Amino acid sequence: MHSLEVAVTALLFYGNSMDGYDLFKKLGIGAKFDFNRFRKDAKKLHLIKPTTLPEEKFGVTQRGTDTGKDNGNDPNGNSLVPSLNDSTSGKRRREKSVSDDEHSHEEEKPCDDVYLLGNMKLKNSLKDGEVNKNLQKRNKKKKQKLDKSEKELQAEHRQEQINQFRNKHRIHVYGTDVPDPLQTFDELYKLYNLNRLLSNNVNVLRFEMPTPIQMQAIPVMLHRREILACAPTGSGKTLAFILPILHHLQCPQNKGFRAVVLSPTRELAAQTHREFQRIAEGTGFRIHLMEKVNIINNKYGKKAGRKFDILVTTPKRLVYLLKQDPPQISLDSVEWLIVDESDKLFEDGKTGFRDQIAIIYQSCSGKNIRRALFSATFTYEVEEWCKLNLDNLIQVYVGAKNAATESVNQELIFVGSEIGKLVAIRDMVKRGIEPPVLIFLQSKERAKELFHELIYDGINVDVIHADRTQLQRDNIVKQFRTGNIWFLICTELMGRGIDFKGVSLVVNYDFPNSAISYIHRIGRTGRAGHRGKAVTFFTEDDVVNLRSIATVMRQAGCPVPDYMLKLKKLDRHKKRKLARSALRRKSIRTVPRTEILKAHKRHRRLKQDKLLHSRVSKEHSSER
Ligand SMILES: Nc1ncnc2c1ncn2[C@@H]1O[C@H](COP(=O)(O)OP(=O)(O)OP(=O)(O)O)[C@@H](O)[C@H]1O
């Protein structure tokens, strides 16, 4: 029998003949009384009063702290419930103490002795040193827990701030461990140790702060994460991928191409190339724009290719070289593959580049390859492809998906018929439009026709399309950029990515065949924080596509009649079909052919005179 049980039996046997207190004192020397186990007996022996603490109702035994009355304390205020034995309630108390600082101090008091009754106390079996060690351990744990919860709180607070910042700039992110957004360009230097030269070149541009897509996409790429990014037209996506690439490549090396940027048109590739050179100035990087296919042969052989670091090209040219036997270019060292205007490049069929992208993708066989896809518009096909093929993808979207930039005032004008369009544009010119103006047509044939009509009116106009030579195209773009051409008639060729500074008006002479095309076309104005205007002509034939474009306009806050939004919604299949084929339209031509030829002669003579005049005045000034 347990010694304590013997003591209790003896006590019961003696009954009232001996004071329970005295008897226990005698019998219990050197023993510990387990009040939990022998609570009933302790009550019978009047060792404790038969009271029920409020906490005991909920199964929690708590040390009395306030009155000392009816709380399980002895008359001297010492606890009757041995704290060292109280293992079940201890855990809860500790939890409570973590959240309650004041109470935690109370718990830190060392409790060396176990009090039974009155002055009778049992020496704790642990030595003082051990108790202190235990207490220290416990305190340390508590502190760690407190520190941790403080850290967690701080982390939560910080995350909250980041979320607010993202919401403010309408940045939406999907993926794990998304790096924090940048707030200023200075952070690139402070947090990411961006090359001083690059920092200076960015400063020279005098951009006040990063645009939302730059805030989020730059850190994502600086962390070498693969990305699918969508942000409105004219929102600075180009810089968002140029900076991280230059940062990662660090300095020129003779390894061959280490970054490849794909653009759907040569004009956009040339623009991106220019932007790269501007940001990389002074760093020595060799950034290459791939020229016409027939003059690029042998330029990128094993040795020759080593002269370059970065390649900017259209997919077609690159695939031509990759398909040679043996391949005329190596992409083994590529660390970054950028697909600009990704939804366009992923389109299949005649106008898309999907097959070519697949060849390039497979040829970038380096282990460390990272991929980034950028566009102003989004398709589920691209998203699905990225989710399946990219490693630990982060998706970044700014604003609503497939929305037009809000910096453009958009207007729809019903012109009745084809002839009505010509009347409307002449009328607009007569009333006065501030140049430069971009006029979009659905085909090169129609673009040429309109050019002939407007040139007959003596308007300072030119036309750019795929049939013009590369030199002509380059010259036209240059002339339009410098303000020598006021009206530029163009096709879808100029619809994406082209950044003409200060285009004041975009005219959709021919109704775009999809909302995506509309978003990109009108995005040639209202760029980089400037405002712009877009006017779209429509006839009865265009009603099929009217609803989707009216929806884009309404989303951007532009007024559209309600009936347009109530028009029949096209199913996906029909939408696709329409997007791929342009409507058949009546010819624009109104002027007899002989008159057109005369007008052309006049136009050429005028151009020659202008050229002669500028040469003479140059010579004149150099003689002086
Ligand atoms: N942080 C910035 N602040 C102000 N302007 C900027 C900033 N970053 C870039 N820009 C300017 O904004 C203009 C548009 O940039 P960019 O051509 O990269 O746009 P984008 O988003 O690629 O448009 P798109 O979708 O039409 O291709 C450029 O003239 C560029 O110099």
Ligand as a Chemical Component Dictionary entry (heavy atoms), coordinates in Angstrom:
data_LIG
# 
_chem_comp.id                   LIG 
_chem_comp.type                 NON-POLYMER 
_chem_comp.pdbx_formal_charge   0 
_chem_comp.three_letter_code    LIG 
# 
loop_
_chem_comp_atom.comp_id 
_chem_comp_atom.atom_id 
_chem_comp_atom.alt_atom_id 
_chem_comp_atom.type_symbol 
_chem_comp_atom.charge 
_chem_comp_atom.model_Cartn_x 
_chem_comp_atom.model_Cartn_y 
_chem_comp_atom.model_Cartn_z 
_chem_comp_atom.pdbx_ordinal 
LIG N1  N1  N 0 8.090 54.648 -65.342 1  
LIG C1  C1  C 0 7.723 55.330 -66.417 2  
LIG N2  N2  N 0 7.228 56.570 -66.286 3  
LIG C2  C2  C 0 6.857 57.277 -67.387 4  
LIG N3  N3  N 0 6.960 56.808 -68.649 5  
LIG C3  C3  C 0 7.446 55.577 -68.825 6  
LIG C4  C4  C 0 7.865 54.774 -67.729 7  
LIG N4  N4  N 0 8.318 53.606 -68.217 8  
LIG C5  C5  C 0 8.200 53.664 -69.547 9  
LIG N5  N5  N 0 7.686 54.846 -69.930 10 
LIG C6  C6  C 0 7.394 55.299 -71.309 11 
LIG O1  O1  O 0 6.096 54.830 -71.644 12 
LIG C7  C7  C 0 5.991 54.639 -73.048 13 
LIG C8  C8  C 0 5.322 53.321 -73.332 14 
LIG O2  O2  O 0 6.158 52.264 -72.910 15 
LIG P1  P1  P 0 6.133 50.855 -73.640 16 
LIG O3  O3  O 0 6.287 51.014 -75.096 17 
LIG O4  O4  O 0 7.068 49.994 -72.932 18 
LIG O5  O5  O 0 4.626 50.435 -73.337 19 
LIG P2  P2  P 0 3.962 49.007 -73.430 20 
LIG O6  O6  O 0 3.342 48.754 -72.125 21 
LIG O7  O7  O 0 4.926 48.029 -73.956 22 
LIG O8  O8  O 0 2.815 49.274 -74.492 23 
LIG P3  P3  P 0 2.203 48.303 -75.595 24 
LIG O9  O9  O 0 1.312 47.349 -74.894 25 
LIG O10 O10 O 0 1.447 49.210 -76.471 26 
LIG O11 O11 O 0 3.320 47.618 -76.266 27 
LIG C9  C9  C 0 7.404 54.724 -73.590 28 
LIG O12 O12 O 0 7.540 55.956 -74.275 29 
LIG C10 C10 C 0 8.294 54.702 -72.383 30 
LIG O13 O13 O 0 9.455 55.470 -72.565 31 
# 
loop_
_chem_comp_bond.comp_id 
_chem_comp_bond.atom_id_1 
_chem_comp_bond.atom_id_2 
_chem_comp_bond.value_order 
_chem_comp_bond.pdbx_ordinal 
LIG N1  C1  SING 1  
LIG C1  N2  SING 2  
LIG C1  C4  DOUB 3  
LIG N2  C2  DOUB 4  
LIG C2  N3  SING 5  
LIG N3  C3  DOUB 6  
LIG C3  C4  SING 7  
LIG C3  N5  SING 8  
LIG C4  N4  SING 9  
LIG N4  C5  DOUB 10 
LIG C5  N5  SING 11 
LIG N5  C6  SING 12 
LIG C6  O1  SING 13 
LIG C6  C10 SING 14 
LIG O1  C7  SING 15 
LIG C7  C8  SING 16 
LIG C7  C9  SING 17 
LIG C8  O2  SING 18 
LIG O2  P1  SING 19 
LIG P1  O3  DOUB 20 
LIG P1  O4  SING 21 
LIG P1  O5  SING 22 
LIG O5  P2  SING 23 
LIG P2  O6  DOUB 24 
LIG P2  O7  SING 25 
LIG P2  O8  SING 26 
LIG O8  P3  SING 27 
LIG P3  O9  DOUB 28 
LIG P3  O10 SING 29 
LIG P3  O11 SING 30 
LIG C9  O12 SING 31 
LIG C9  C10 SING 32 
LIG C10 O13 SING 33 
# 
